[in-house]
Amino acid sequence: MIRFLTTILAIILYLSIGYGQIDTLCPNVIIVNDSPIESGSYEAFYAVQSRGTVAQESDVIMNAGESVELGAGFSVEQRATFLAFIEGCTQDCVESLPLCVGDPCDPLEGQTDDSGRTFANNQIIVSYHEESQASPIDPISIKAFLDVNAGVDGSETTITPCTCGTNIFIYESRIPINVEGTIIQSNTNGGPNEEGIFFGLNYYFEPIMDNPNSTNGSIGINQNALARLSNNNNTPIVAFLDTGIDYNLLPDEILLNRTSGCFGGQDAFGWNFIDNNNDIFDNRGHGTAVVMSYLHTLNQEGIPLNNQRILPVKVLDDCGRGTLFSVICGMYYAQEKGAEIINNSWGLYENEFQLQETVIDLAQNAGITIVCSAGNLQEDLSVTEHFPSGYSNFYDKILPNGSTIVSLPIDNVFEVGGLCHGLVDPPITSGPIPFLPQSNYRDYMWVEPAINVQDLINNTSVIPIDPPISCGISGTSYAAPQLTAGVLDFRLMNGFAPSQTEMIPIGRNVSGTFNHFSYTQR
């Protein structure tokens, strides 16, 4: 199938469809090629999709195993150029090793809504986000209210606060209840706190790309290592909301050592919102790889590692899964501990009212800079929702009554896609840079390198990774912390964490046409 629109028919563009040898290393993914396509042959074993520009007077041959499709909006002027999105491979965008697959996990146990999204059985999030007007939620009254609406005896239910200083709780029943029906009735009937309180489902979210256990060779939980790493100097605090951190692999004096007053003073090094304890050790590897990407970029930018403090907040479990409640609590906890910058290398493919209000509270109202990965499903984010990264652009804001309005971007939120060349490669300093094949994309976003992260971990760990990681680690999860390092650099130079508006002038547009800004590829 070949479809295209032409404004002038006299063009030099040749398309041929044929079947060639399939390169097993070539992923079935979109590559966003921002430069005008030069003369030559471009191959993909699945499909070629194009929109934008071909270099002037170029003869272009595109080969695809199944189809060549020039999508809607494609138009060509005589011997002009069009920007191309090619599904296939380029040399810099192929992972040198098979992609890592983490330990298998059992399927999630929970109920699903009409959209097929899984939420926790018998749990309800209770929140009141209008902090300037909100009276503290009375958990005893709210619990009794929900008990009546759920039709259960109060001895079978609990209500637990998120963290100190927040109007957010989780209600849980030990016996089956109709969660959705209870929420509808509770939101309709109000509650002891009258208007402003909101009851919501506690959705699960899962990682799209698995990662290995990168802690091979580490001795695991090690209080001596924690003591060696910690320092309470007055430096900017950067929170990483993830699967935790393998602190045995990290250099000295980079972790925050300071209690918050929450959790009985047991949270000196951070908190685990999955198990509700102070065990921040990473048994998955994702959080450790994210922090390694961040530290690598600090080194590349010439920033002394002890000019900041890392706050690990465990909001994802050993399968890389989290819940809406765990990530909301993690973000408010980061605020409680004094974080000026939060790195979120995870996301949801639908907006949720309580996540939205949390980001508004922290980024828009409190001025905390939040850096978010963009996801890895090859989706056009102007069409497909992805949050919290999507708050960085125009988004459909959910109102308390469930309706939506188009809202302005939140300037303190950054959405970060992936670039194709490896993290340990020299920066590309001229010309457009192609996207990582799996990366979600849009016309305006921040982008940083996101491939071959396994080499970075193998080469920079303070103890040998034995055996070395022998599979590929790629994705926007590892692009986001590189921009987080850039945000810290700005903070150290200017005394405050930046917004997008403040960062753009010192970034570089690495796209030939779109607004794709990079801090590290200046």
C-alpha positions as CSV (number, residue, x, y, z in Angstrom):
1,M,0.0,0.0,0.0
2,I,1.4,3.4,-1.0
3,R,-0.5,6.6,-0.1
4,F,0.7,10.2,-0.5
5,L,-0.5,13.7,-1.3
6,T,1.4,15.8,-3.7
7,T,1.1,19.6,-4.2
8,I,3.3,19.4,-7.4
9,L,3.6,16.2,-9.3
10,A,7.1,16.7,-10.6
11,I,9.1,15.1,-7.8
12,I,12.0,12.8,-7.8
13,L,11.0,10.1,-5.3
14,Y,11.3,6.4,-6.1
15,L,9.6,3.8,-3.8
16,S,10.1,0.1,-4.3
17,I,8.7,-2.7,-2.3
18,G,10.7,-5.9,-1.9
19,Y,11.7,-8.6,0.5
20,G,15.2,-8.9,1.7
21,Q,17.1,-10.6,4.5
22,I,15.6,-9.8,7.8
23,D,18.1,-8.4,10.3
24,T,17.2,-10.0,13.6
25,L,18.8,-7.1,15.5
26,C,16.6,-4.6,13.7
27,P,13.6,-3.8,15.9
28,N,10.1,-3.4,14.6
29,V,10.0,0.2,15.8
30,I,9.8,3.8,14.6
31,I,13.0,5.7,14.1
32,V,12.5,9.4,14.0
33,N,15.0,10.8,11.5
34,D,15.0,14.5,11.8
35,S,17.4,15.3,9.0
36,P,16.4,15.5,5.3
37,I,16.9,12.1,3.7
38,E,19.8,12.0,1.3
39,S,20.0,9.8,-1.8
40,G,20.3,6.2,-1.0
41,S,18.5,3.0,0.1
42,Y,16.7,2.8,3.4
43,E,15.6,-0.7,4.5
44,A,13.2,-2.1,7.2
45,F,11.9,-5.6,7.5
46,Y,8.5,-4.5,8.6
47,A,7.4,-1.1,7.3
48,V,8.6,2.3,6.2
49,Q,6.5,5.3,7.3
50,S,7.4,8.8,6.2
51,R,6.2,12.3,6.8
52,G,8.2,15.5,6.3
53,T,11.2,16.1,4.1
54,V,13.7,14.5,1.5
55,A,16.8,16.3,0.6
56,Q,16.6,18.4,-2.6
57,E,16.9,16.5,-5.9
58,S,17.5,13.2,-4.0
59,D,16.6,9.8,-5.4
60,V,15.4,7.8,-2.4
61,I,14.6,4.0,-2.5
62,M,12.7,2.7,0.5
63,N,12.5,-1.1,0.9
64,A,10.1,-2.8,3.3
65,G,9.1,-6.4,3.9
66,E,5.4,-5.7,4.2
67,S,4.5,-2.2,3.2
68,V,5.6,1.3,2.4
69,E,3.1,3.9,3.6
70,L,3.3,7.7,3.4
71,G,1.0,8.9,6.1
72,A,-1.7,11.5,6.4
73,G,-0.4,15.1,6.1
74,F,2.4,14.1,3.7
75,S,2.9,16.6,0.9
76,V,5.8,17.3,-1.5
77,E,6.7,20.3,-3.5
78,Q,8.9,20.1,-6.6
79,R,12.4,18.8,-5.6
80,A,11.7,19.9,-2.0
81,T,12.4,18.0,1.2
82,F,10.2,16.1,3.6
83,L,11.0,15.0,7.2
84,A,10.9,11.2,7.5
85,F,9.9,8.8,10.2
86,I,11.4,5.5,9.1
87,E,10.4,2.3,10.8
88,G,13.5,0.2,10.8
89,C,17.1,0.6,11.7
90,T,20.1,2.9,11.5
91,Q,23.6,2.0,12.6
92,D,23.5,4.1,15.7
93,C,20.1,2.9,16.9
94,V,20.7,-0.9,17.1
95,E,21.4,-2.3,20.6
96,S,24.6,-4.4,20.3
97,L,23.2,-7.1,22.5
98,P,19.8,-8.8,22.9
99,L,17.6,-6.7,25.1
100,C,17.5,-7.7,28.8
101,V,14.6,-9.5,30.3
102,G,14.1,-9.3,34.0
103,D,13.0,-12.1,36.3
104,P,9.5,-13.4,35.5
105,C,6.7,-12.2,37.8
106,D,3.3,-13.6,38.4
107,P,0.4,-11.8,36.7
108,L,-1.1,-9.0,38.7
109,E,-4.0,-9.9,41.0
110,G,-6.7,-7.3,40.8
111,Q,-9.9,-6.1,39.2
112,T,-10.0,-4.3,35.8
113,D,-12.1,-1.3,34.7
114,D,-13.9,-0.9,31.4
115,S,-10.7,0.1,29.7
116,G,-8.9,-3.1,30.9
117,R,-6.7,-1.3,33.4
118,T,-5.9,-3.3,36.6
119,F,-6.6,-1.7,40.0
120,A,-5.9,-3.0,43.5
121,N,-8.5,-5.3,45.0
122,N,-10.4,-3.7,47.9
123,Q,-8.4,-0.4,48.0
124,I,-9.6,3.2,47.7
125,I,-7.4,6.3,47.6
126,V,-8.8,9.2,49.6
127,S,-7.4,12.6,48.9
128,Y,-7.9,16.3,49.2
129,H,-5.5,18.3,47.1
130,E,-6.7,21.9,47.4
131,E,-4.2,22.4,50.2
132,S,-4.8,26.1,50.6
133,Q,-8.4,25.5,51.5
134,A,-8.5,22.0,52.7
135,S,-9.2,21.0,56.3
136,P,-7.3,18.0,57.4
137,I,-9.0,14.8,56.5
138,D,-10.4,13.0,59.6
139,P,-9.5,9.4,58.8
140,I,-11.8,8.0,61.4
141,S,-14.8,9.7,60.0
142,I,-13.8,8.9,56.4
143,K,-13.3,5.2,57.3
144,A,-16.7,5.0,58.9
145,F,-18.2,6.7,55.8
146,L,-16.6,4.3,53.4
147,D,-17.6,1.3,55.6
148,V,-21.2,2.2,55.3
149,N,-21.0,2.8,51.5
150,A,-19.1,-0.5,51.1
151,G,-21.4,-2.4,53.3
152,V,-18.7,-3.9,55.5
153,D,-18.0,-4.1,59.3
154,G,-15.4,-1.6,60.4
155,S,-13.3,-4.3,62.0
156,E,-12.5,-5.6,58.5
157,T,-11.1,-2.3,57.2
158,T,-8.1,0.0,57.7
159,I,-7.2,3.5,56.6
160,T,-3.5,4.4,56.4
161,P,-1.9,7.8,55.7
162,C,0.3,8.4,52.7
163,T,3.1,10.2,54.6
164,C,3.2,13.0,57.1
165,G,1.9,16.4,56.1
166,T,-0.5,15.2,53.3
167,N,-4.2,14.9,53.0
168,I,-4.0,11.4,51.3
169,F,-4.9,8.0,52.7
170,I,-5.4,4.5,51.5
171,Y,-8.6,2.7,52.6
172,E,-8.4,-1.2,52.4
173,S,-10.9,-3.9,53.2
174,R,-9.9,-7.5,54.1
175,I,-13.1,-8.9,52.7
176,P,-14.4,-8.4,49.1
177,I,-16.2,-5.1,48.3
178,N,-17.5,-3.5,45.2
179,V,-14.7,-1.0,44.9
180,E,-16.0,0.9,41.8
181,G,-19.5,1.1,43.2
182,T,-18.3,2.3,46.6
183,I,-16.2,5.0,44.9
184,I,-19.1,6.2,42.8
185,Q,-21.4,6.4,45.8
186,S,-18.9,8.1,48.0
187,N,-18.0,10.7,45.4
188,T,-21.7,11.4,44.7
189,N,-22.7,11.6,48.3
190,G,-19.9,13.7,49.6
191,G,-18.4,12.8,52.9
192,P,-17.6,14.1,56.4
193,N,-15.3,16.7,54.9
194,E,-18.0,17.9,52.5
195,E,-16.8,19.1,49.1
196,G,-13.2,18.8,48.0
197,I,-12.5,15.2,49.1
198,F,-12.0,12.7,46.3
199,F,-12.2,8.9,46.2
200,G,-10.3,7.0,43.5
201,L,-9.1,3.6,42.3
202,N,-5.6,2.5,43.2
203,Y,-4.4,1.6,39.7
204,Y,-1.4,-0.6,39.1
205,F,1.1,0.1,36.3
206,E,3.7,-2.2,34.9
207,P,7.0,-1.5,33.0
208,I,6.8,-1.9,29.3
209,M,10.5,-2.9,29.0
210,D,12.0,-5.3,31.5
211,N,15.5,-4.8,32.9
212,P,18.0,-7.2,34.4
213,N,18.9,-7.6,38.0
214,S,22.0,-5.3,37.7
215,T,23.1,-6.1,41.3
216,N,25.0,-9.3,40.4
217,G,28.2,-9.3,42.5
218,S,26.7,-7.0,45.1
219,I,26.5,-8.2,48.6
220,G,23.0,-6.8,49.0
221,I,21.8,-4.9,52.0
222,N,24.8,-3.4,53.7
223,Q,24.5,-0.8,56.5
224,N,28.2,0.0,56.3
225,A,27.9,0.9,52.7
226,L,25.0,3.2,53.5
227,A,27.0,5.0,56.1
228,R,30.0,5.4,53.7
229,L,27.7,6.9,51.1
230,S,25.8,9.3,53.2
231,N,26.4,12.9,54.0
232,N,24.2,15.6,55.4
233,N,25.9,18.7,53.8
234,N,23.7,21.5,52.7
235,T,23.6,20.6,49.0
236,P,20.6,20.2,46.5
237,I,18.6,17.0,47.0
238,V,17.6,15.0,44.0
239,A,14.9,12.3,44.5
240,F,14.7,9.2,42.4
241,L,11.3,7.5,42.5
242,D,12.0,4.0,41.3
243,T,12.8,0.4,42.4
244,G,15.3,1.6,44.9
245,I,19.1,1.6,44.6
246,D,22.0,-0.8,45.0
247,Y,24.2,1.5,47.1
248,N,27.1,-1.0,47.1
249,L,27.8,0.0,43.5
250,L,27.9,3.8,44.1
251,P,30.7,6.2,45.0
252,D,31.0,7.7,48.5
253,E,29.1,10.6,50.0
254,I,26.3,11.0,47.5
255,L,23.2,9.8,49.5
256,L,21.2,12.0,51.7
257,N,21.3,11.1,55.4
258,R,18.6,13.0,57.1
259,T,15.3,11.9,58.8
260,S,12.1,13.7,57.9
261,G,10.1,13.4,61.1
262,C,7.9,10.9,59.3
263,F,7.9,7.1,60.1
264,G,9.3,7.5,63.6
265,G,12.6,8.8,62.4
266,Q,13.5,5.5,60.6
267,D,13.8,7.1,57.1
268,A,17.4,8.5,57.2
269,F,18.3,7.2,53.7
270,G,14.8,7.2,52.1
271,W,11.6,5.1,52.3
272,N,10.1,2.0,50.7
273,F,6.4,2.7,49.8
274,I,5.9,-0.8,48.5
275,D,6.6,-2.6,51.9
276,N,6.2,0.5,54.1
277,N,9.7,0.2,55.6
278,N,13.1,1.8,55.2
279,D,14.6,-1.0,52.9
280,I,15.6,1.0,49.8
281,F,17.7,-1.7,48.3
282,D,17.1,-2.4,44.6
283,N,16.4,-6.0,43.8
284,R,15.3,-5.2,40.2
285,G,18.1,-3.2,38.8
286,H,16.0,-0.5,37.1
287,G,16.5,2.2,39.8
288,T,20.2,1.5,40.0
289,A,20.6,1.8,36.2
290,V,18.7,5.1,36.3
291,V,21.0,6.5,39.0
292,M,24.0,5.3,37.1
293,S,22.9,7.2,34.0
294,Y,22.5,10.3,36.2
295,L,25.9,9.9,37.8
296,H,27.6,9.3,34.5
297,T,26.2,12.5,33.1
298,L,27.3,14.5,36.2
299,N,30.8,13.2,35.4
300,Q,30.5,14.1,31.8
301,E,29.4,17.6,32.7
302,G,32.2,18.0,35.2
303,I,29.9,18.2,38.2
304,P,31.5,16.9,41.5
305,L,29.2,14.1,42.7
306,N,29.3,15.4,46.3
307,N,27.7,18.7,45.1
308,Q,24.3,17.0,45.5
309,R,22.5,14.4,47.5
310,I,20.5,11.5,46.2
311,L,17.2,10.5,47.9
312,P,16.1,7.0,46.9
313,V,12.3,6.6,47.2
314,K,11.2,3.0,46.4
315,V,7.8,3.3,44.7
316,L,8.2,0.3,42.4
317,D,8.5,-3.3,43.5
318,D,10.9,-6.1,42.5
319,C,8.8,-6.7,39.3
320,G,9.1,-3.0,38.4
321,R,5.4,-2.5,39.3
322,G,3.9,0.4,41.3
323,T,0.5,1.8,42.2
324,L,-1.0,5.2,41.9
325,F,-0.8,5.4,45.7
326,S,2.8,4.4,45.9
327,V,4.0,7.1,43.4
328,I,1.8,9.9,44.8
329,C,3.1,9.1,48.3
330,G,6.7,9.0,47.0
331,M,6.4,12.4,45.4
332,Y,5.0,14.1,48.5
333,Y,7.7,12.3,50.6
334,A,10.4,13.8,48.3
335,Q,8.9,17.2,49.1
336,E,8.9,16.5,52.8
337,K,12.6,15.6,52.6
338,G,13.5,18.8,50.8
339,A,14.0,17.6,47.3
340,E,14.2,20.3,44.7
341,I,14.3,17.9,41.8
342,I,12.4,14.6,41.3
343,N,13.2,12.0,38.6
344,N,10.3,9.8,37.5
345,S,11.5,7.1,35.1
346,W,8.0,5.5,34.8
347,G,4.6,6.5,33.5
348,L,0.9,5.8,32.9
349,Y,-0.9,5.8,29.6
350,E,-3.9,7.6,30.9
351,N,-4.3,10.7,33.1
352,E,-5.5,10.2,36.7
353,F,-7.1,13.0,38.7
354,Q,-5.0,12.3,41.9
355,L,-1.7,12.1,40.0
356,Q,-2.6,15.3,38.1
357,E,-3.4,17.1,41.3
358,T,-0.2,15.9,43.0
359,V,2.0,17.2,40.1
360,I,0.1,20.5,40.2
361,D,0.7,20.8,43.9
362,L,4.4,20.0,43.7
363,A,5.6,21.4,40.4
364,Q,3.2,24.2,39.6
365,N,2.5,25.4,43.2
366,A,5.6,24.4,45.2
367,G,8.1,24.9,42.3
368,I,9.7,21.5,42.4
369,T,11.2,20.5,39.1
370,I,10.0,17.0,37.9
371,V,11.8,15.2,35.1
372,C,9.8,12.3,33.5
373,S,10.6,9.6,31.0
374,A,8.4,9.6,27.9
375,G,7.7,5.9,27.5
376,N,8.8,3.2,25.0
377,L,5.9,2.2,22.8
378,Q,6.8,4.3,19.7
379,E,3.7,6.4,20.3
380,D,3.0,9.9,19.0
381,L,2.4,11.7,22.3
382,S,0.3,14.4,20.6
383,V,-2.2,11.5,20.1
384,T,-1.5,9.0,22.9
385,E,-1.5,10.2,26.5
386,H,1.4,9.5,28.8
387,F,1.7,10.9,32.3
388,P,3.3,12.4,34.3
389,S,5.4,13.4,31.3
390,G,2.4,14.7,29.5
391,Y,1.8,17.5,31.9
392,S,4.8,19.2,30.3
393,N,2.7,20.0,27.2
394,F,-1.0,20.9,26.7
395,Y,-3.1,18.2,28.3
396,D,-6.7,17.4,29.1
397,K,-7.0,18.4,32.7
398,I,-9.6,16.4,34.7
399,L,-12.0,18.4,36.8
400,P,-13.4,17.1,40.1
401,N,-16.7,16.3,38.4
402,G,-15.0,14.1,35.8
403,S,-15.2,16.5,32.8
404,T,-12.0,17.8,31.2
405,I,-10.6,21.1,29.9
406,V,-7.5,21.7,27.8
407,S,-4.8,23.0,30.2
408,L,-1.6,24.9,29.7
409,P,1.7,23.0,30.2
410,I,3.2,22.8,33.7
411,D,6.5,24.6,33.1
412,N,8.3,22.8,35.9
413,V,7.7,19.3,34.3
414,F,10.0,17.9,31.7
415,E,9.2,15.1,29.3
416,V,12.3,13.2,28.0
417,G,12.5,11.0,25.0
418,G,15.5,8.9,23.9
419,L,18.3,9.4,21.4
420,C,19.9,6.6,19.6
421,H,23.7,6.7,20.3
422,G,25.1,5.1,23.4
423,L,25.6,6.8,26.7
424,V,29.3,6.1,26.7
425,D,29.8,7.4,23.1
426,P,31.2,10.9,22.5
427,P,28.4,13.5,22.2
428,I,27.2,14.3,18.7
429,T,27.9,18.0,18.4
430,S,26.6,18.8,14.9
431,G,23.6,17.9,12.8
432,P,20.3,16.2,13.9
433,I,20.3,13.2,16.1
434,P,17.9,10.2,15.5
435,F,15.5,9.0,18.2
436,L,15.9,5.7,20.0
437,P,13.8,3.3,18.1
438,Q,11.4,2.5,21.0
439,S,11.0,6.0,22.2
440,N,7.7,7.8,22.3
441,Y,7.9,11.1,20.6
442,R,6.1,14.4,19.8
443,D,7.0,17.6,18.0
444,Y,8.2,19.4,21.2
445,M,10.1,17.5,23.9
446,W,13.4,17.0,25.6
447,V,15.7,14.2,24.4
448,E,18.8,12.6,25.7
449,P,20.8,9.4,24.8
450,A,19.2,6.2,25.9
451,I,21.0,3.1,24.6
452,N,23.8,0.7,25.7
453,V,23.3,1.6,29.4
454,Q,24.7,-1.8,30.3
455,D,28.2,-0.6,29.3
456,L,27.9,2.4,31.5
457,I,27.0,0.2,34.6
458,N,29.7,-2.4,33.8
459,N,32.3,0.4,33.5
460,T,31.4,2.8,36.3
461,S,30.4,0.6,39.2
462,V,32.7,1.0,42.2
463,I,32.8,-2.8,42.6
464,P,33.1,-5.2,39.6
465,I,29.8,-6.4,38.2
466,D,30.5,-10.2,38.1
467,P,29.5,-11.5,35.7
468,P,29.2,-8.3,33.6
469,I,25.7,-7.5,32.3
470,S,25.6,-9.2,28.9
471,C,22.3,-7.9,27.6
472,G,21.1,-4.6,26.3
473,I,19.5,-1.9,28.5
474,S,17.8,0.9,26.6
475,G,14.9,3.2,27.0
476,T,13.7,6.6,28.0
477,S,14.0,5.7,31.6
478,Y,17.7,6.3,31.2
479,A,17.4,9.4,29.1
480,A,15.4,11.2,31.8
481,P,18.1,11.1,34.5
482,Q,20.6,12.6,32.1
483,L,18.4,15.7,31.8
484,T,18.0,15.5,35.6
485,A,21.7,16.0,35.8
486,G,21.4,19.0,33.5
487,V,18.7,20.4,35.8
488,L,21.0,20.0,38.7
489,D,23.8,21.7,36.8
490,F,21.5,24.7,36.2
491,R,20.5,24.6,39.9
492,L,24.1,24.7,41.0
493,M,24.9,27.6,38.7
494,N,21.8,29.7,39.4
495,G,20.6,28.8,42.9
496,F,17.2,27.5,41.9
497,A,15.9,24.5,39.9
498,P,14.7,25.6,36.5
499,S,11.5,25.4,34.5
500,Q,11.4,24.4,30.8
501,T,11.3,28.1,29.8
502,E,14.5,28.7,31.7
503,M,16.3,25.6,30.4
504,I,15.6,26.0,26.7
505,P,18.1,28.9,26.1
506,I,21.0,26.7,27.3
507,G,19.9,23.5,25.6
508,R,20.3,22.6,21.9
509,N,17.7,21.9,19.3
510,V,19.0,18.5,18.1
511,S,16.2,18.3,15.5
512,G,16.4,19.6,11.9
513,T,12.8,20.7,12.0
514,F,11.0,20.0,15.3
515,N,11.7,21.4,18.8
516,H,13.7,18.6,20.4
517,F,15.9,20.0,23.0
518,S,18.9,18.3,24.6
519,Y,21.1,19.5,27.5
520,T,23.9,16.9,27.3
521,Q,24.2,17.2,23.5
522,R,25.2,20.9,23.4
